Amino acid sequence: MNCKKLFEPFTLNGMYLRNRIVMGPIGTGFAGEDHLPTGRMADYYGARAQGGAGLVICEHTISQPVGYWGKRAGELFSERSVEGFRKVTGAIHAGGAKACIEIGHMGRCTSPQKNGGLTPVAPSAVPCHMLQCPVREITVGEIEAFKRDYLACVRHAVEAGFDAVELHFTNGYFLAQFLSGRTNKRTDHYGGTLEGRLRLPLELIALIRKEVGERYPLLARLGALEPLGGRQIEESKVVARALQEAGIDLLDVNAGSFTEYEWEFPSYYQPQGFNLRAVDGIRSAVSIPILTGGRVTEPRMAEQLLLEGRAELVGLSRGLLADPCWAQKAYEGKEETIRRCVGCTRCKDEIAKGSLRCSVNPFVGRERELPLTPAKEPGRVLVVGGGPAGLQAALCLRWRGHEVTLVEREQSLGGMLRAAAVPPMKWELASVVTSLAAEARAAGVKILLGQEADVPFVRGFGADKVLLAAGARPIRPPIPGAEEGRAVFATDLLLGRAFPKGRVAVIGGGMIGCETADFLSEYGREVTVFEMSDECARDVWYGVRLGLMERLRRGGVRLETGARVRSCEDGMVVYSKNGRRHAAPFDSVVLAAGMAPDTTLCDALREAGIACTIIGDAAGAGRLHEALRSAAEAAQKI
């Protein structure tokens, strides 16, 4: 163990923590449609506690129906929620961690479609920049009702066994809206001045402190700044000091709001530890402990910020989503096996659509559905393909007790994920391969590189079961001039097998095409992306898409949407758009028209009478999560 400070115990107002690692609050959508906690939610949080976190802060739980963020947002304002949350705290405590819950309200950052048809309320009738739906100003009488409902939530949290409560003053949600001049335009005693904007938060803290007493930990989550025209760091320092004086025991500091999406839900376009400089400002203003994170995925960085005194606790949030055993692995000195969050922001998109998923962890929310129990009859299994699906399958099979050999024809593991990690700011994606490979080797998987798994090899191996994870191959569209030797695949370009010159036409404006264009623009290439649909990068997760489109704009990449390429011959790309024919000169053509399952080996094996199970992209080109999930599900059945 190299991170001694990280694993020092810590006590907060009588609450003992075994280490300084905190699972920060992140929505799951694991409540039922009645907004009550479920066994799925308890399993999810229990797994993070069992993985070694010192404190688990459960997700943003809502204090009034008008404040729901979605159909499966949890609530704590009714007595009926207590029994379910007792199961959640029970699971957390059984894992050795302390349990906290974040209580809040979305304010203007919701809509009638998300909260059962109610018009959102906020300090002022200022619509959310993201949702842009009508919102009405909350009355003073309704503010009093809000305080009563919030206090009931705190009471229920204590009854449910939570060791601490976190008040939600960030992300541009309801209480943060009162604190910010950008959203609080009131002229009564709840607005107008900083003192007025502080009034409701301070009144709330006083009521809660009276309810729970002096020896119950109260946390406050506070945004250090709202970069796009909201509260800045100097004003936030004043707010932080006021919260401390009101009786808050710890500040959980992040930054941004729903309006600054890339700050609230940072993608890989935000650097590691991007929030720490803002945290330093808050640190200088208060003497109470600070909890913070902000794309802190590496144990060394977590240790460093503690050693520098920038915070007393480290929040991981999506880091423990990606690997619930992050803490345990760091403690045991097995950092290479930690599956890092790669900043893809898929989790947030999935929450908005229903419930949480993680690109790199197929077990999230399925802890009970995918138990990797010992196999009844352990056998000898051959896994063909060293991409993410093959590695995940091999690892799961070893966990179940099988003897596993993985063969990869290349000299490097990773498959097409190696190409995906090449575009700007995406290098963290390669860690998925290194961590999976490290775990697989540590578990006893035998890995053979540079080995072609043809029919004679597979037959001679004599495995009881064969899993085929041969991946996908790029599609070559039937366009005159796009034949082999005349146009290169984007994946070949990213893998260093080719490099275009001069003016470059990229055919296909999905994720691969746009990221390849971004890559080329860094080398000064003049790039045009041709996309048949009316929008580029439609298959990119929202948080990443924001950053990618901005990079393309800055890089001078031209996006031709609604454009169908007809030919690319004699240095000219001919395309149709809006019913008209166009032509433009280009020196190179790059193909990014999608991927298709590689069935070559599968067809050969089946023709030879050798049974195999297909997993990952070989079963249907998809995304990383789907590839890993298919691998885990297949391993569970063998």
C-alpha positions in Angstrom: 0.0 0.0 0.0 1.5 3.3 -1.2 -1.4 5.6 -0.2 -1.0 5.8 3.6 -2.9 9.1 4.0 -5.8 7.8 1.9 -6.3 5.0 4.4 -6.0 6.9 7.6 -9.2 6.8 9.6 -11.2 10.0 10.0 -13.8 11.2 12.5 -16.4 13.8 11.6 -18.5 15.0 14.5 -18.4 11.6 16.1 -18.8 9.6 12.9 -15.9 7.3 12.5 -14.7 6.5 9.0 -12.3 3.6 8.3 -10.6 5.6 5.5 -10.9 8.9 3.6 -12.5 7.5 0.5 -16.1 8.7 -0.2 -18.6 7.4 -2.7 -20.1 10.7 -3.8 -23.8 11.1 -4.7 -24.7 10.2 -8.2 -28.2 9.5 -9.4 -29.1 5.9 -10.3 -32.7 5.6 -11.3 -32.9 2.5 -9.1 -35.9 3.7 -7.2 -39.2 2.3 -8.3 -41.8 4.2 -10.2 -43.4 4.9 -6.8 -40.1 6.7 -6.0 -39.3 4.3 -3.2 -36.0 2.5 -2.6 -35.6 -1.0 -4.1 -33.5 -4.1 -3.4 -31.6 -3.1 -6.6 -30.6 0.2 -5.0 -29.5 -1.6 -1.7 -27.4 -4.1 -3.7 -25.7 -1.3 -5.6 -24.7 0.8 -2.6 -23.8 -2.3 -0.6 -21.4 -3.4 -3.2 -19.5 0.0 -3.0 -19.3 -0.4 0.8 -18.0 -3.9 0.5 -15.4 -2.6 -1.9 -13.8 -0.6 0.8 -15.3 3.0 0.7 -15.3 4.7 4.1 -18.4 6.7 3.5 -21.2 6.1 1.0 -23.4 9.2 0.1 -26.6 8.1 -1.4 -28.0 9.9 -4.4 -29.9 13.2 -4.6 -33.2 12.2 -2.9 -36.1 14.6 -3.4 -37.9 16.6 -0.7 -41.1 17.4 -2.6 -42.9 15.9 -5.6 -42.5 19.1 -7.6 -38.7 18.7 -7.4 -38.4 15.2 -8.9 -35.7 14.8 -11.6 -37.4 11.8 -13.3 -39.8 8.9 -13.0 -37.4 6.9 -10.8 -36.1 9.6 -8.6 -36.0 8.6 -5.0 -38.0 10.5 -2.3 -37.6 10.8 1.4 -40.5 13.2 2.3 -43.0 10.4 3.2 -42.9 7.9 6.0 -43.3 5.1 3.5 -39.8 5.6 2.2 -38.2 4.8 5.6 -38.4 1.0 5.4 -36.8 0.8 2.0 -33.9 3.1 3.0 -33.4 1.0 6.1 -32.4 -1.8 3.7 -30.1 0.5 1.9 -28.3 1.6 5.1 -28.3 -2.0 6.3 -26.4 -3.0 3.1 -23.9 -0.1 3.5 -23.3 -0.9 7.2 -22.9 -4.6 6.4 -20.1 -3.6 4.0 -18.3 -1.7 6.8 -19.0 1.8 5.6 -21.0 4.7 7.0 -24.1 5.9 5.2 -25.1 9.4 4.3 -27.9 10.7 2.1 -28.1 13.8 0.0 -31.4 15.6 0.2 -32.5 18.2 -2.4 -35.0 19.5 -5.0 -34.5 20.2 -8.7 -36.2 23.6 -8.7 -36.2 25.0 -12.3 -34.1 22.0 -13.5 -37.0 19.7 -14.1 -40.1 19.7 -16.2 -43.7 18.5 -16.1 -42.6 15.4 -18.1 -40.2 14.5 -15.3 -42.2 15.4 -12.1 -45.7 14.1 -12.8 -47.1 17.1 -14.7 -46.3 19.8 -12.1 -44.9 23.2 -13.2 -41.4 23.6 -11.8 -40.9 26.2 -9.0 -37.8 28.2 -8.4 -36.7 31.4 -6.5 -37.7 33.4 -9.6 -39.4 32.6 -12.9 -36.2 32.3 -14.8 -36.2 29.1 -17.0 -33.4 26.6 -17.0 -31.0 27.1 -19.9 -31.0 23.4 -20.7 -34.7 22.5 -20.4 -36.2 25.9 -21.3 -39.6 25.1 -20.0 -41.9 27.4 -18.0 -41.2 27.9 -14.3 -43.0 29.9 -11.7 -41.7 31.8 -8.7 -42.2 30.1 -5.4 -44.3 32.0 -2.8 -43.2 32.7 0.7 -45.9 30.4 2.0 -44.5 27.6 -0.3 -41.0 28.3 1.1 -42.3 27.6 4.6 -43.9 24.3 3.3 -40.6 23.4 1.7 -38.7 23.9 5.0 -41.3 21.6 6.7 -41.0 18.9 4.0 -37.2 19.1 4.0 -37.1 18.7 7.8 -39.4 15.7 7.5 -36.8 14.2 5.1 -34.1 14.7 7.6 -36.2 13.0 10.3 -36.9 10.1 8.0 -33.2 9.8 7.2 -32.3 9.4 10.8 -35.1 6.9 11.3 -33.7 4.9 8.3 -30.3 4.6 9.9 -28.3 7.2 8.0 -25.2 8.3 9.9 -25.2 11.7 8.3 -27.2 14.0 6.0 -25.9 16.1 3.1 -27.7 19.3 2.1 -27.7 20.0 -1.6 -26.5 23.5 -2.4 -24.9 22.9 -5.8 -25.4 21.9 -9.5 -27.8 24.8 -10.0 -30.7 23.0 -8.4 -33.2 24.5 -6.0 -31.2 25.6 -3.0 -28.3 26.6 -5.3 -30.7 28.7 -7.2 -31.4 30.7 -4.1 -27.7 31.3 -3.6 -27.0 32.5 -7.1 -27.7 35.9 -8.5 -28.1 34.3 -11.9 -31.3 32.5 -10.8 -32.5 34.5 -7.8 -34.1 37.8 -8.9 -36.3 38.2 -5.9 -36.9 41.6 -4.2 -38.2 40.3 -0.9 -36.1 39.1 2.0 -35.1 35.9 0.2 -33.2 37.8 -2.6 -31.8 41.1 -3.6 -28.5 40.9 -1.7 -26.1 38.1 -0.8 -27.6 38.2 2.7 -31.1 37.7 1.2 -29.9 34.9 -1.1 -28.3 33.2 2.0 -31.5 33.4 4.1 -33.2 30.2 3.1 -30.1 28.0 3.3 -29.2 29.4 6.7 -32.8 29.1 8.0 -32.8 25.5 6.8 -29.5 24.6 8.5 -30.7 26.1 11.8 -33.9 24.1 11.7 -32.1 20.9 10.9 -29.5 21.4 13.5 -32.2 21.9 16.1 -33.8 18.7 14.9 -30.8 16.4 14.9 -28.8 18.0 17.7 -25.2 19.1 17.8 -23.6 15.6 17.6 -25.1 14.5 14.2 -22.9 15.1 11.1 -24.3 17.6 8.6 -22.6 17.9 5.2 -23.3 20.6 2.6 -22.5 20.1 -1.1 -21.5 23.5 -2.5 -20.5 24.6 -6.0 -17.3 26.6 -5.8 -18.2 28.5 -8.9 -20.7 28.8 -11.8 -18.3 29.7 -14.7 -20.9 30.9 -17.2 -22.2 34.1 -15.5 -23.2 32.8 -12.0 -21.5 32.9 -8.7 -17.7 33.2 -8.8 -15.1 32.0 -6.3 -14.8 35.1 -4.1 -18.5 35.1 -3.4 -18.5 31.4 -2.9 -15.9 31.8 -0.2 -18.3 34.1 1.7 -21.1 31.5 1.2 -18.8 28.7 2.5 -17.9 30.7 5.6 -21.6 31.4 6.3 -22.4 27.7 6.0 -19.7 26.8 8.4 -20.9 29.4 10.9 -24.4 28.1 10.6 -23.4 24.7 11.8 -22.3 22.6 8.8 -19.6 20.1 9.7 -18.1 19.4 6.3 -18.2 21.0 2.8 -18.5 18.7 -0.2 -17.1 21.0 -2.9 -17.7 20.6 -6.6 -18.3 23.2 -9.3 -20.7 24.1 -12.1 -24.4 23.7 -12.6 -26.9 22.2 -15.0 -26.1 25.2 -17.2 -22.4 24.4 -17.1 -23.0 20.8 -18.0 -19.3 20.0 -18.6 -18.5 21.1 -15.1 -21.3 19.3 -13.3 -20.9 16.1 -15.4 -17.3 16.3 -16.6 -16.2 14.2 -19.6 -12.7 13.2 -20.6 -12.4 16.7 -22.1 -12.0 18.0 -18.6 -8.6 17.1 -17.2 -8.0 15.0 -14.1 -8.5 17.0 -10.9 -10.0 19.9 -12.9 -11.9 21.2 -9.9 -9.0 21.4 -7.4 -8.0 25.0 -8.0 -11.5 26.2 -7.2 -11.5 24.0 -4.1 -8.3 25.8 -3.0 -10.3 29.0 -2.8 -12.9 27.4 -0.5 -10.2 25.8 1.6 -8.7 29.2 2.3 -12.1 30.5 3.7 -13.1 27.8 6.1 -11.6 25.6 8.9 -14.1 22.7 8.7 -13.1 19.6 6.7 -13.5 19.5 2.9 -14.5 16.6 0.7 -13.8 17.0 -3.0 -13.0 15.2 -6.2 -13.5 16.2 -9.8 -12.2 13.5 -12.2 -9.9 12.0 -9.5 -9.4 8.5 -10.8 -5.9 7.6 -9.7 -4.9 6.6 -6.2 -1.8 8.7 -6.5 -3.7 11.8 -7.2 -6.1 11.1 -4.3 -3.2 10.6 -2.0 -1.5 13.8 -3.2 -4.4 16.1 -2.7 -4.7 14.8 0.9 -1.0 15.2 1.6 -1.1 18.8 0.2 -3.9 19.6 2.7 -6.4 20.6 -0.1 -9.0 18.3 1.4 -9.6 15.8 4.2 -11.7 13.4 2.2 -11.7 12.3 -1.5 -14.9 11.8 -3.4 -14.9 9.4 -6.2 -18.5 9.2 -7.4 -18.2 7.7 -10.9 -14.8 6.1 -9.9 -16.7 3.8 -7.6 -19.4 3.3 -10.2 -16.7 2.0 -12.6 -15.1 -0.2 -9.9 -16.8 -0.7 -6.6 -13.5 -2.3 -5.3 -11.4 0.8 -6.1 -10.6 1.3 -2.4 -9.8 -2.3 -1.7 -7.5 -2.6 -4.7 -5.7 0.6 -3.8 -5.2 -0.6 -0.2 -3.8 -3.9 -1.4 -1.4 -2.2 -3.8 -3.2 -3.6 -6.9 -3.7 -0.2 -8.6 -3.1 -1.7 -12.0 -6.3 -3.8 -11.6 -8.6 -0.8 -10.9 -11.1 -0.2 -13.6 -11.1 3.6 -14.0 -13.9 5.8 -14.9 -13.0 7.0 -18.5 -15.2 10.1 -18.4 -17.5 9.0 -21.2 -20.6 10.4 -19.4 -22.8 7.5 -20.5 -23.9 7.1 -16.9 -25.7 10.5 -17.0 -27.4 9.8 -20.3 -28.6 6.5 -19.1 -30.0 8.0 -15.9 -32.0 10.5 -18.0 -33.4 7.6 -20.0 -34.3 5.4 -17.1 -31.5 4.0 -14.9 -27.8 3.9 -14.5 -25.4 2.0 -16.7 -21.6 2.3 -16.9 -19.5 1.8 -20.0 -16.7 -0.1 -18.2 -18.7 -2.0 -15.6 -21.4 -4.3 -16.8 -22.5 -5.3 -13.3 -23.8 -1.8 -12.2 -27.4 -2.2 -11.0 -27.2 -5.9 -11.8 -25.3 -7.1 -8.8 -28.1 -9.6 -8.0 -28.8 -10.6 -11.6 -25.2 -11.4 -12.5 -23.7 -13.3 -9.5 -20.6 -15.0 -10.7 -21.0 -18.1 -8.5 -18.6 -21.2 -8.8 -19.3 -23.4 -11.8 -20.9 -26.8 -11.1 -18.5 -28.5 -13.5 -15.4 -26.4 -14.1 -13.9 -27.0 -17.5 -11.3 -25.9 -20.0 -12.4 -22.8 -22.0 -10.8 -21.1 -24.9 -11.5 -17.5 -25.5 -10.6 -16.1 -28.9 -10.0 -12.4 -29.1 -8.2 -10.1 -26.7 -10.4 -7.1 -26.9 -12.5 -5.9 -23.9 -15.2 -8.6 -24.4 -12.7 -11.4 -24.6 -10.8 -10.2 -21.5 -14.0 -9.7 -19.5 -15.2 -13.2 -20.4 -11.9 -14.8 -19.5 -11.9 -13.0 -16.2 -15.4 -14.0 -15.3 -14.8 -17.6 -16.3 -11.7 -17.7 -14.0 -13.8 -16.2 -11.2 -16.2 -19.2 -11.7 -13.4 -21.7 -11.5 -12.8 -22.6 -15.1 -9.3 -23.1 -16.7 -9.1 -20.3 -19.2 -6.8 -19.6 -22.1 -7.2 -16.4 -24.2 -5.6 -16.1 -27.6 -5.1 -12.9 -29.6 -3.6 -12.8 -33.1 -2.1 -9.4 -32.6 0.9 -8.7 -30.4 -1.2 -6.3 -28.3 -4.5 -6.7 -26.5 -7.4 -4.3 -26.9 -8.8 -4.8 -30.3 -10.6 -1.8 -31.7 -10.5 -0.1 -28.3 -6.8 0.7 -29.1 -8.0 2.9 -32.0 -10.8 4.4 -29.9 -8.2 5.6 -27.3 -6.2 7.6 -29.9 -8.4 10.7 -30.6 -7.6 13.8 -28.5 -8.3 13.5 -24.7 -9.4 9.9 -25.0 -6.2 8.2 -23.7 -7.9 7.1 -20.5 -9.9 4.6 -22.5 -6.8 2.5 -22.9 -6.9 1.9 -19.2 -9.9 -0.4 -19.7 -7.6 -2.9 -21.5 -4.7 -2.6 -19.1 -6.9 -3.1 -16.0 -8.8 -6.0 -17.5 -5.6 -7.7 -18.6 -4.0 -7.2 -15.2 -7.0 -8.6 -13.4 -7.2 -11.5 -15.9 -3.5 -12.4 -15.4 -3.8 -12.1 -11.6 -6.8 -14.4 -11.7 -4.8 -17.1 -13.6 -5.9 -16.6 -17.2 -3.3 -17.8 -19.7 -2.9 -15.2 -22.4 -1.3 -16.0 -25.8 -0.4 -13.1 -28.0 0.5 -13.3 -31.7 -1.5 -16.6 -32.0 -3.8 -17.0 -34.9 -6.8 -19.0 -33.7 -7.7 -20.8 -37.0 -9.7 -24.0 -37.3 -6.7 -26.3 -36.8 -5.6 -24.5 -33.7 -9.0 -24.5 -32.1 -9.6 -28.2 -33.0 -6.2 -29.1 -31.6 -6.7 -27.1 -28.4 -9.5 -29.4 -27.3 -11.4 -27.0 -25.2 -14.7 -27.9 -23.5 -16.1 -24.6 -24.6 -15.0 -21.9 -27.1 -16.0 -18.3 -26.8 -15.5 -16.2 -29.8 -14.8 -12.4 -29.3 -13.4 -11.6 -32.7 -14.8 -8.1 -32.7 -16.0 -6.0 -35.6 -14.5 -4.7 -38.8 -15.0 -1.3 -40.5 -17.6 -1.1 -43.3 -16.4 -0.1 -46.8 -19.4 1.6 -48.5 -20.1 0.9 -52.2 -18.9 4.3 -53.4 -16.8 4.6 -56.6 -13.3 5.6 -55.6 -13.6 4.2 -52.0 -12.1 0.9 -52.9 -9.2 -0.6 -51.0 -6.0 1.3 -51.8 -7.8 4.5 -52.7 -9.6 5.3 -49.4 -8.4 4.4 -45.8 -10.4 3.3 -42.9 -10.5 5.7 -39.9 -9.5 2.8 -37.6 -6.4 2.1 -39.7 -5.5 5.8 -39.5 -5.9 5.9 -35.7 -3.8 2.7 -35.3 -1.0 4.3 -37.3 -1.3 2.2 -40.4 -2.0 5.1 -42.7 -1.9 8.9 -42.6 -3.7 11.1 -45.0 -2.2 14.2 -46.7 -3.6 17.5 -47.7 -7.3 18.2 -47.7 -9.2 15.3 -46.1 -12.7 14.1 -46.7 -14.1 12.0 -43.9 -17.1 10.0 -45.0 -19.3 9.3 -42.0 -20.1 11.8 -39.3 -20.8 9.6 -36.3 -18.5 9.3 -33.3 -15.7 7.6 -35.3 -15.8 10.1 -38.1 -16.0 13.2 -35.9 -13.2 12.0 -33.5 -11.0 11.2 -36.5 -11.6 14.7 -37.8 -10.7 16.1 -34.5 -7.5 14.1 -34.5 -6.6 15.3 -38.0 -7.3 18.9 -37.2 -4.6 18.8 -34.5 -2.1 18.1 -37.3 -3.2 21.0 -39.3 -5.2 19.1 -41.9 -8.1 20.8 -43.6 -11.0 18.4 -42.9 -14.6 18.1 -44.1 -17.0 15.5 -42.6 -19.8 14.2 -44.8 -22.8 12.9 -42.9 -26.1 11.7 -44.5 -28.3 12.6 -41.5 -29.1 16.1 -40.4 -26.7 16.0 -37.4 -23.2 14.9 -36.7 -22.1 12.8 -33.7 -25.6 11.7 -32.9 -24.2 8.5 -31.3 -21.9 10.4 -28.9 -23.0 10.7 -25.3 -24.3 14.2 -24.6 -21.6 15.4 -22.2 -18.8 14.3 -24.6 -20.7 15.7 -27.6 -20.6 19.2 -26.1 -16.8 19.1 -25.9 -16.3 17.3 -29.2 -18.4 19.8 -31.2 -16.6 22.7 -29.6 -13.2 21.2 -30.5 -14.3 20.6 -34.1 -15.4 24.2 -34.3 -12.1 25.5 -32.9 -10.2 23.1 -35.2 -11.9 24.5 -38.3 -13.5 21.2 -39.3 -16.3 21.7 -41.8 -19.4 19.6 -41.2 -21.6 18.8 -44.3 -24.8 17.3 -42.9 -27.6 15.9 -45.1 -24.9 15.0 -47.6 -24.7 11.7 -49.5 -21.3 11.0 -51.1 -21.8 9.7 -54.6 -18.1 9.2 -55.7 -14.6 10.2 -54.8 -12.5 9.9 -57.9 -9.9 12.0 -59.7 -9.3 14.1 -56.6 -13.0 15.2 -56.4 -15.7 14.2 -53.9 -19.1 14.4 -55.5 -22.1 14.5 -53.1 -25.7 15.4 -53.2 -27.4 17.7 -50.7 -30.8 19.4 -50.7 -31.5 17.8 -54.0 -28.5 19.4 -55.7 -25.2 17.9 -56.9 -22.0 19.3 -55.4 -18.3 18.6 -55.9 -15.2 19.6 -54.0 -11.4 18.8 -54.4 -9.8 16.5 -51.8 -6.4 14.9 -51.5 -7.4 12.0 -49.2 -10.5 10.1 -48.3 -11.1 8.5 -44.9 -14.0 6.0 -44.4 -15.9 6.1 -41.1 -19.2 4.5 -42.3 -19.6 2.2 -39.3 -18.6 -1.2 -38.1 -20.0 -4.7 -38.7 -19.4 -8.0 -36.8 -16.4 -10.0 -38.0 -17.9 -13.4 -38.7 -15.0 -14.9 -40.6 -13.7 -17.2 -37.9 -17.2 -18.0 -36.6 -18.3 -19.2 -40.1 -15.1 -21.3 -40.5 -15.5 -23.0 -37.1 -19.1 -23.8 -37.6 -18.4 -25.2 -41.0 -15.8 -27.4 -39.4 -18.4 -28.6 -36.9 -16.8 -26.8 -33.9 -19.4 -25.2 -31.6 -18.7 -21.7 -30.3 -20.4 -19.0 -28.4 -20.2 -15.5 -29.9 -19.8 -12.5 -27.6 -19.0 -8.8 -27.9 -18.9 -7.0 -31.2 -18.6 -10.3 -33.0 -22.3 -10.9 -32.0 -23.3 -7.4 -33.1 -21.3 -4.3 -33.3 -22.2 -2.1 -30.4 -20.8 -0.1 -27.5 -18.3 -1.0 -24.8 -20.9 -1.6 -22.1 -22.9 -4.0 -24.4 -19.7 -5.9 -25.3 -18.7 -6.3 -21.6 -22.2 -7.3 -20.6 -22.5 -10.0 -23.3 -19.2 -11.4 -22.1 -20.3 -11.5 -18.5 -23.7 -13.1 -19.4 -22.0 -15.7 -21.5 -19.5 -16.6 -18.8 -22.3 -16.9 -16.3 -23.9 -19.7 -18.3 -20.8 -21.9 -18.8 
